[in-house]
Amino acid sequence: MTIANEENVGLAFGLVIGAGLATALGASVVFVPSLIHLASRRTLAGALGFSAGVMTYVSFVEIFNKSRISFQDSGLEDEKAYAYATACFFGGVAFMVALNHLVTALLGGHHHHSHDDPISRDTRNESRDSSADGRSAHVEPVVEVPRPCPCCSEDPVADLQTIQHMAAEMEHGEHSDTHSSQNGHSHDEEDHAVENTLQVRKDEDAKHLMLMSVNTAIAIGLHNFPEGLATFVATLNDPGVGLVLAVAIAIHNIPEGLCVAMPIYYATGNRWKAFGWALFSGLAEPVAALLGWLVLANSFSDQLYAVLFGMVAGMMVIISARELLPTAHRYDPEDTVVTYSFMTGMVVIALSLVLFVL
């Protein structure tokens, strides 16, 4: 490893930690739930499109080229260097596809399940049946249990509405509890029995939601692992490229933190537990950087840089194409901001790279 690379180690760790902590920024909404209302569909669509533009451009123009050059520096001819870089690129794509299958298996497919959750549907039916029998005119309706992985399903718009609904409940929870206690004295014994039944069902739903939300945090952490390693390796070789990657990753880590923290808080009522699990999912990135440093510190070479850069380029492109852009278009189905934000991200990173070489 060159002296220049050794001097970049501190910066590399700093950028990776900063990108990972962006999940904590998103998770902090549990302390100020009113902030969730600022997250409009267009804002999220634009942020995801911008991040995808940055990652796509830098992967094809800068990172892939660094892979090819590193193969040339290792002694390969130009044609073979290009072929090897291409192979590594698609190797990175294959790695991310395999990792996504692992994440899906870990979540048990829950992030694709129906909006009409059978647990919450049965609970709502029970509440309606009780009211129809005249047994409980005062029982408050049970709120539908939100899906365990908001923002990573096929319908992120509904996920955003679910999270905003949870935030509204968090804001007004104390007032609702006070109101319920004041009216509770008018319920007869049968009303209390119905309420107890509904409360037991609600507690079971909360435990179910908590378990799946923790699985989501772990799965997102696994997904963040290669992003942390990619940012670290890129910064060691070129701080400019590493900075760009860190910013792009941080942008889409913010909503991930939000999506982990809100359901856990909804299930437990514990702000710090929700914040902690979201922080855990983001810390996978600096952990990946640390492990990469410990394993590769004494073995960095032109060949290794070439392979890593090729794979990083492929991983960033598949993340943009398979996750960021599709989600952005679901938030913005009429494409009022996604394409423009995608191109803006490309322009910003292109100008940044030009300034770095001037």
Contacts in CASP RR format, 6 or more apart in sequence:
PFRMAT RR
TARGET T0000
AUTHOR 0000-0000-0000
METHOD contacts of the structure
MODEL  1
MTIANEENVGLAFGLVIGAGLATALGASVVFVPSLIHLASRRTLAGALGF
SAGVMTYVSFVEIFNKSRISFQDSGLEDEKAYAYATACFFGGVAFMVALN
HLVTALLGGHHHHSHDDPISRDTRNESRDSSADGRSAHVEPVVEVPRPCP
CCSEDPVADLQTIQHMAAEMEHGEHSDTHSSQNGHSHDEEDHAVENTLQV
RKDEDAKHLMLMSVNTAIAIGLHNFPEGLATFVATLNDPGVGLVLAVAIA
IHNIPEGLCVAMPIYYATGNRWKAFGWALFSGLAEPVAALLGWLVLANSF
SDQLYAVLFGMVAGMMVIISARELLPTAHRYDPEDTVVTYSFMTGMVVIA
LSLVLFVL
1 236 0 8 1.000
1 297 0 8 1.000
1 298 0 8 1.000
1 300 0 8 1.000
5 236 0 8 1.000
5 237 0 8 1.000
5 300 0 8 1.000
8 235 0 8 1.000
8 236 0 8 1.000
8 237 0 8 1.000
8 239 0 8 1.000
9 236 0 8 1.000
9 293 0 8 1.000
11 235 0 8 1.000
11 239 0 8 1.000
12 231 0 8 1.000
12 232 0 8 1.000
12 235 0 8 1.000
12 236 0 8 1.000
12 239 0 8 1.000
12 242 0 8 1.000
12 289 0 8 1.000
13 232 0 8 1.000
13 286 0 8 1.000
13 289 0 8 1.000
13 290 0 8 1.000
13 293 0 8 1.000
15 231 0 8 1.000
15 232 0 8 1.000
15 235 0 8 1.000
15 242 0 8 1.000
15 243 0 8 1.000
15 245 0 8 1.000
15 246 0 8 1.000
16 228 0 8 1.000
16 231 0 8 1.000
16 232 0 8 1.000
16 235 0 8 1.000
16 246 0 8 1.000
16 285 0 8 1.000
16 286 0 8 1.000
16 288 0 8 1.000
16 289 0 8 1.000
17 285 0 8 1.000
17 286 0 8 1.000
18 246 0 8 1.000
18 250 0 8 1.000
19 227 0 8 1.000
19 228 0 8 1.000
19 231 0 8 1.000
19 245 0 8 1.000
19 246 0 8 1.000
19 247 0 8 1.000
19 249 0 8 1.000
19 250 0 8 1.000
19 253 0 8 1.000
19 285 0 8 1.000
20 224 0 8 1.000
20 228 0 8 1.000
20 249 0 8 1.000
20 250 0 8 1.000
20 253 0 8 1.000
20 282 0 8 1.000
20 283 0 8 1.000
20 284 0 8 1.000
20 285 0 8 1.000
20 286 0 8 1.000
21 279 0 8 1.000
21 282 0 8 1.000
22 249 0 8 1.000
22 250 0 8 1.000
22 251 0 8 1.000
22 253 0 8 1.000
22 254 0 8 1.000
22 257 0 8 1.000
22 282 0 8 1.000
23 220 0 8 1.000
23 224 0 8 1.000
23 253 0 8 1.000
23 254 0 8 1.000
23 256 0 8 1.000
23 257 0 8 1.000
23 260 0 8 1.000
23 278 0 8 1.000
23 279 0 8 1.000
23 281 0 8 1.000
23 282 0 8 1.000
24 257 0 8 1.000
24 275 0 8 1.000
24 278 0 8 1.000
24 279 0 8 1.000
24 282 0 8 1.000
25 254 0 8 1.000
25 257 0 8 1.000
26 254 0 8 1.000
26 255 0 8 1.000
26 256 0 8 1.000
26 257 0 8 1.000
26 258 0 8 1.000
26 261 0 8 1.000
26 278 0 8 1.000
27 257 0 8 1.000
27 258 0 8 1.000
27 260 0 8 1.000
27 261 0 8 1.000
27 274 0 8 1.000
27 275 0 8 1.000
27 276 0 8 1.000
27 278 0 8 1.000
27 279 0 8 1.000
28 275 0 8 1.000
29 35 0 8 1.000
29 36 0 8 1.000
29 167 0 8 1.000
29 258 0 8 1.000
29 261 0 8 1.000
29 262 0 8 1.000
30 170 0 8 1.000
30 261 0 8 1.000
30 262 0 8 1.000
30 265 0 8 1.000
30 271 0 8 1.000
30 274 0 8 1.000
30 275 0 8 1.000
31 271 0 8 1.000
31 275 0 8 1.000
33 166 0 8 1.000
33 167 0 8 1.000
33 168 0 8 1.000
33 170 0 8 1.000
33 171 0 8 1.000
34 167 0 8 1.000
34 171 0 8 1.000
36 163 0 8 1.000
36 164 0 8 1.000
36 167 0 8 1.000
36 258 0 8 1.000
36 262 0 8 1.000
37 164 0 8 1.000
37 167 0 8 1.000
39 160 0 8 1.000
39 163 0 8 1.000
39 164 0 8 1.000
39 255 0 8 1.000
39 258 0 8 1.000
41 157 0 8 1.000
41 160 0 8 1.000
41 331 0 8 1.000
41 332 0 8 1.000
42 331 0 8 1.000
42 332 0 8 1.000
42 336 0 8 1.000
42 337 0 8 1.000
44 156 0 8 1.000
44 160 0 8 1.000
44 255 0 8 1.000
44 328 0 8 1.000
44 331 0 8 1.000
45 328 0 8 1.000
45 329 0 8 1.000
45 331 0 8 1.000
45 332 0 8 1.000
45 337 0 8 1.000
45 338 0 8 1.000
45 341 0 8 1.000
46 328 0 8 1.000
46 332 0 8 1.000
46 337 0 8 1.000
46 338 0 8 1.000
46 341 0 8 1.000
47 251 0 8 1.000
47 252 0 8 1.000
47 254 0 8 1.000
47 255 0 8 1.000
47 341 0 8 1.000
48 251 0 8 1.000
48 252 0 8 1.000
48 255 0 8 1.000
48 324 0 8 1.000
48 325 0 8 1.000
48 327 0 8 1.000
48 328 0 8 1.000
48 331 0 8 1.000
48 338 0 8 1.000
48 341 0 8 1.000
49 324 0 8 1.000
49 325 0 8 1.000
49 328 0 8 1.000
49 338 0 8 1.000
49 341 0 8 1.000
49 342 0 8 1.000
49 345 0 8 1.000
50 251 0 8 1.000
50 341 0 8 1.000
50 342 0 8 1.000
50 344 0 8 1.000
50 345 0 8 1.000
50 348 0 8 1.000
51 248 0 8 1.000
51 249 0 8 1.000
51 251 0 8 1.000
51 252 0 8 1.000
51 320 0 8 1.000
51 324 0 8 1.000
51 345 0 8 1.000
52 320 0 8 1.000
52 321 0 8 1.000
52 324 0 8 1.000
52 325 0 8 1.000
52 328 0 8 1.000
52 342 0 8 1.000
53 248 0 8 1.000
53 320 0 8 1.000
53 341 0 8 1.000
53 342 0 8 1.000
53 343 0 8 1.000
53 345 0 8 1.000
53 346 0 8 1.000
53 349 0 8 1.000
54 244 0 8 1.000
54 247 0 8 1.000
54 248 0 8 1.000
54 345 0 8 1.000
54 346 0 8 1.000
54 348 0 8 1.000
54 349 0 8 1.000
55 245 0 8 1.000
55 248 0 8 1.000
55 249 0 8 1.000
55 316 0 8 1.000
55 317 0 8 1.000
55 319 0 8 1.000
55 320 0 8 1.000
55 324 0 8 1.000
56 316 0 8 1.000
56 317 0 8 1.000
56 320 0 8 1.000
56 321 0 8 1.000
56 342 0 8 1.000
56 346 0 8 1.000
57 345 0 8 1.000
57 346 0 8 1.000
57 349 0 8 1.000
57 350 0 8 1.000
58 241 0 8 1.000
58 244 0 8 1.000
58 245 0 8 1.000
58 248 0 8 1.000
58 316 0 8 1.000
58 349 0 8 1.000
58 353 0 8 1.000
59 312 0 8 1.000
59 313 0 8 1.000
59 314 0 8 1.000
59 316 0 8 1.000
59 317 0 8 1.000
59 320 0 8 1.000
60 313 0 8 1.000
60 317 0 8 1.000
61 350 0 8 1.000
61 353 0 8 1.000
62 238 0 8 1.000
62 241 0 8 1.000
62 353 0 8 1.000
63 234 0 8 1.000
63 241 0 8 1.000
63 309 0 8 1.000
63 310 0 8 1.000
63 312 0 8 1.000
63 313 0 8 1.000
63 316 0 8 1.000
64 85 0 8 1.000
64 89 0 8 1.000
64 309 0 8 1.000
64 310 0 8 1.000
64 313 0 8 1.000
66 237 0 8 1.000
66 238 0 8 1.000
66 241 0 8 1.000
66 305 0 8 1.000
66 309 0 8 1.000
67 84 0 8 1.000
67 85 0 8 1.000
67 88 0 8 1.000
67 89 0 8 1.000
67 305 0 8 1.000
67 306 0 8 1.000
67 307 0 8 1.000
67 309 0 8 1.000
67 310 0 8 1.000
67 313 0 8 1.000
68 81 0 8 1.000
68 82 0 8 1.000
68 85 0 8 1.000
68 306 0 8 1.000
69 81 0 8 1.000
70 302 0 8 1.000
70 303 0 8 1.000
70 305 0 8 1.000
70 306 0 8 1.000
70 309 0 8 1.000
71 80 0 8 1.000
71 81 0 8 1.000
71 82 0 8 1.000
71 84 0 8 1.000
71 85 0 8 1.000
71 302 0 8 1.000
71 303 0 8 1.000
71 306 0 8 1.000
72 78 0 8 1.000
72 81 0 8 1.000
73 302 0 8 1.000
73 306 0 8 1.000
74 301 0 8 1.000
74 302 0 8 1.000
74 303 0 8 1.000
74 306 0 8 1.000
75 302 0 8 1.000
76 84 0 8 1.000
81 306 0 8 1.000
84 306 0 8 1.000
85 306 0 8 1.000
85 309 0 8 1.000
85 310 0 8 1.000
88 306 0 8 1.000
88 307 0 8 1.000
88 309 0 8 1.000
88 310 0 8 1.000
88 311 0 8 1.000
88 313 0 8 1.000
89 310 0 8 1.000
89 311 0 8 1.000
89 313 0 8 1.000
89 314 0 8 1.000
89 317 0 8 1.000
90 314 0 8 1.000
91 311 0 8 1.000
91 314 0 8 1.000
92 310 0 8 1.000
92 311 0 8 1.000
92 312 0 8 1.000
92 313 0 8 1.000
92 314 0 8 1.000
92 315 0 8 1.000
92 318 0 8 1.000
93 314 0 8 1.000
93 315 0 8 1.000
93 317 0 8 1.000
93 318 0 8 1.000
95 226 0 8 1.000
95 311 0 8 1.000
95 315 0 8 1.000
96 226 0 8 1.000
96 314 0 8 1.000
96 315 0 8 1.000
96 318 0 8 1.000
96 319 0 8 1.000
96 322 0 8 1.000
97 318 0 8 1.000
99 222 0 8 1.000
99 223 0 8 1.000
99 226 0 8 1.000
100 223 0 8 1.000
100 322 0 8 1.000
102 222 0 8 1.000
103 219 0 8 1.000
103 220 0 8 1.000
103 222 0 8 1.000
103 223 0 8 1.000
104 111 0 8 1.000
106 215 0 8 1.000
106 218 0 8 1.000
106 219 0 8 1.000
106 222 0 8 1.000
107 148 0 8 1.000
107 149 0 8 1.000
107 212 0 8 1.000
107 215 0 8 1.000
107 216 0 8 1.000
107 219 0 8 1.000
108 215 0 8 1.000
110 147 0 8 1.000
110 148 0 8 1.000
110 149 0 8 1.000
110 212 0 8 1.000
110 215 0 8 1.000
111 147 0 8 1.000
111 148 0 8 1.000
111 149 0 8 1.000
111 152 0 8 1.000
111 153 0 8 1.000
111 216 0 8 1.000
112 153 0 8 1.000
112 154 0 8 1.000
113 147 0 8 1.000
115 147 0 8 1.000
115 155 0 8 1.000
115 158 0 8 1.000
117 144 0 8 1.000
117 145 0 8 1.000
117 147 0 8 1.000
119 145 0 8 1.000
119 201 0 8 1.000
119 204 0 8 1.000
119 205 0 8 1.000
119 208 0 8 1.000
120 142 0 8 1.000
120 144 0 8 1.000
120 145 0 8 1.000
120 205 0 8 1.000
122 201 0 8 1.000
123 142 0 8 1.000
123 145 0 8 1.000
123 198 0 8 1.000
123 201 0 8 1.000
123 202 0 8 1.000
123 205 0 8 1.000
124 141 0 8 1.000
124 142 0 8 1.000
124 144 0 8 1.000
126 197 0 8 1.000
126 198 0 8 1.000
126 201 0 8 1.000
127 139 0 8 1.000
127 141 0 8 1.000
127 142 0 8 1.000
127 198 0 8 1.000
130 136 0 8 1.000
130 139 0 8 1.000
130 194 0 8 1.000
130 198 0 8 1.000
131 137 0 8 1.000
131 139 0 8 1.000
135 190 0 8 1.000
135 191 0 8 1.000
135 194 0 8 1.000
136 187 0 8 1.000
136 190 0 8 1.000
136 191 0 8 1.000
136 194 0 8 1.000
136 195 0 8 1.000
138 183 0 8 1.000
138 184 0 8 1.000
138 186 0 8 1.000
138 187 0 8 1.000
138 191 0 8 1.000
139 191 0 8 1.000
139 194 0 8 1.000
139 195 0 8 1.000
139 198 0 8 1.000
140 176 0 8 1.000
140 180 0 8 1.000
142 198 0 8 1.000
142 201 0 8 1.000
142 202 0 8 1.000
143 165 0 8 1.000
143 169 0 8 1.000
145 205 0 8 1.000
145 206 0 8 1.000
145 208 0 8 1.000
145 209 0 8 1.000
146 162 0 8 1.000
146 163 0 8 1.000
146 165 0 8 1.000
146 166 0 8 1.000
146 209 0 8 1.000
146 262 0 8 1.000
146 263 0 8 1.000
146 266 0 8 1.000
147 153 0 8 1.000
147 159 0 8 1.000
147 162 0 8 1.000
147 263 0 8 1.000
148 209 0 8 1.000
148 212 0 8 1.000
148 213 0 8 1.000
148 215 0 8 1.000
148 216 0 8 1.000
148 263 0 8 1.000
149 212 0 8 1.000
149 213 0 8 1.000
149 216 0 8 1.000
149 259 0 8 1.000
149 263 0 8 1.000
150 156 0 8 1.000
150 159 0 8 1.000
150 160 0 8 1.000
150 162 0 8 1.000
150 163 0 8 1.000
150 259 0 8 1.000
150 262 0 8 1.000
150 263 0 8 1.000
151 159 0 8 1.000
151 160 0 8 1.000
151 163 0 8 1.000
151 255 0 8 1.000
151 256 0 8 1.000
151 258 0 8 1.000
151 259 0 8 1.000
151 327 0 8 1.000
152 216 0 8 1.000
152 220 0 8 1.000
152 259 0 8 1.000
153 159 0 8 1.000
154 330 0 8 1.000
155 330 0 8 1.000
156 327 0 8 1.000
156 330 0 8 1.000
156 331 0 8 1.000
157 330 0 8 1.000
157 331 0 8 1.000
159 259 0 8 1.000
160 331 0 8 1.000
163 258 0 8 1.000
163 259 0 8 1.000
163 262 0 8 1.000
166 262 0 8 1.000
166 263 0 8 1.000
166 265 0 8 1.000
166 266 0 8 1.000
167 262 0 8 1.000
169 176 0 8 1.000
169 266 0 8 1.000
170 265 0 8 1.000
170 266 0 8 1.000
187 195 0 8 1.000
206 266 0 8 1.000
206 267 0 8 1.000
206 268 0 8 1.000
207 267 0 8 1.000
209 263 0 8 1.000
209 266 0 8 1.000
209 267 0 8 1.000
210 264 0 8 1.000
210 267 0 8 1.000
210 268 0 8 1.000
213 260 0 8 1.000
213 263 0 8 1.000
213 264 0 8 1.000
213 267 0 8 1.000
213 277 0 8 1.000
214 264 0 8 1.000
214 277 0 8 1.000
216 259 0 8 1.000
216 260 0 8 1.000
216 263 0 8 1.000
217 260 0 8 1.000
217 264 0 8 1.000
217 277 0 8 1.000
217 278 0 8 1.000
217 280 0 8 1.000
217 281 0 8 1.000
218 281 0 8 1.000
220 256 0 8 1.000
220 257 0 8 1.000
220 260 0 8 1.000
220 281 0 8 1.000
220 282 0 8 1.000
220 284 0 8 1.000
221 280 0 8 1.000
221 281 0 8 1.000
221 282 0 8 1.000
221 284 0 8 1.000
222 284 0 8 1.000
224 253 0 8 1.000
224 256 0 8 1.000
224 281 0 8 1.000
224 282 0 8 1.000
224 284 0 8 1.000
224 285 0 8 1.000
224 288 0 8 1.000
225 284 0 8 1.000
225 285 0 8 1.000
225 287 0 8 1.000
225 288 0 8 1.000
226 288 0 8 1.000
226 315 0 8 1.000
227 249 0 8 1.000
227 285 0 8 1.000
227 288 0 8 1.000
227 315 0 8 1.000
227 319 0 8 1.000
228 249 0 8 1.000
228 284 0 8 1.000
228 285 0 8 1.000
228 286 0 8 1.000
228 288 0 8 1.000
228 289 0 8 1.000
229 288 0 8 1.000
229 289 0 8 1.000
229 291 0 8 1.000
229 292 0 8 1.000
230 245 0 8 1.000
230 312 0 8 1.000
230 315 0 8 1.000
230 316 0 8 1.000
231 242 0 8 1.000
231 245 0 8 1.000
231 246 0 8 1.000
231 249 0 8 1.000
231 285 0 8 1.000
231 289 0 8 1.000
232 288 0 8 1.000
232 289 0 8 1.000
232 292 0 8 1.000
232 293 0 8 1.000
233 305 0 8 1.000
233 308 0 8 1.000
233 309 0 8 1.000
233 312 0 8 1.000
234 241 0 8 1.000
234 242 0 8 1.000
234 245 0 8 1.000
234 309 0 8 1.000
234 312 0 8 1.000
235 241 0 8 1.000
235 242 0 8 1.000
235 243 0 8 1.000
235 245 0 8 1.000
235 246 0 8 1.000
236 300 0 8 1.000
237 305 0 8 1.000
237 309 0 8 1.000
240 352 0 8 1.000
240 353 0 8 1.000
240 356 0 8 1.000
241 353 0 8 1.000
244 349 0 8 1.000
244 352 0 8 1.000
244 353 0 8 1.000
245 316 0 8 1.000
249 285 0 8 1.000
252 324 0 8 1.000
253 282 0 8 1.000
256 278 0 8 1.000
256 281 0 8 1.000
256 282 0 8 1.000
257 278 0 8 1.000
257 281 0 8 1.000
257 282 0 8 1.000
258 278 0 8 1.000
260 274 0 8 1.000
260 277 0 8 1.000
260 278 0 8 1.000
260 281 0 8 1.000
261 274 0 8 1.000
261 275 0 8 1.000
261 276 0 8 1.000
261 277 0 8 1.000
261 278 0 8 1.000
262 274 0 8 1.000
264 270 0 8 1.000
264 273 0 8 1.000
264 274 0 8 1.000
264 277 0 8 1.000
264 278 0 8 1.000
265 271 0 8 1.000
265 273 0 8 1.000
265 274 0 8 1.000
268 274 0 8 1.000
296 304 0 8 1.000
325 338 0 8 1.000
325 342 0 8 1.000
328 338 0 8 1.000
328 341 0 8 1.000
328 342 0 8 1.000
329 335 0 8 1.000
329 338 0 8 1.000
331 338 0 8 1.000
332 338 0 8 1.000
END
